[in-house]
């Protein structure tokens, strides 16, 4: 079973957005997918409840990891984990015990960039990451291109010795998907074409050997 976690100690950076869309990408491709929500707010689980209103779309198993153990159904191909904000210290090592691949979303703001640097310092000293048993990459989220802060963010990420996969633009399509219980890839293709193409580097990396220990 492949294990992928979305993590950043900073709240509001898009962990749930990435988790739900990665889950639908693999589910739409025919894989058996479970989505574990570690956050007390339960945003991923709320998204799965909204998803029940549809027929003809792939089922994704929901796991309330905040209240109990993470035990996906037998035969699960992908376990996608939505980590809570505020994870630090020993809690990082605990959460990464079963994680092969970690994606860290970061927003284009000075506060988020400083928080990202501090969190990366913790991550890079954790046992799983320092031993290369968990592979890390970064995605810039809710980006407005051709802005000064985006240029500062790309410079910041370019200085890190961690793969910077892509940026996702600030788009109402992510809000539509979150409200409806669908993935970006399940909305009308003509509506999301500009957004979907930005996901190619994420999918390519997740499907490559570089994202696995």
Secondary structure, DSSP 8 states (H G I E B T S, - for coil): -EEEEE--SSTTSSHHHHHHHHHHHHHHTT--EEEEE-STT-HHHHHHHHHTT-SSS--EEEEETTTS-----TT-SEEEEE--TT--THHHHHHGGG-SEEEEEEESSHHHHHHHHHHHHHHHTSHHHHTTSSEEEEEEEEE-TTSHHHHHHHHHHHTSSSEEEEEEE--HHHHHHHHHT--GGGS-HHHHHHHHGGGHHHHHHHTSGGG--
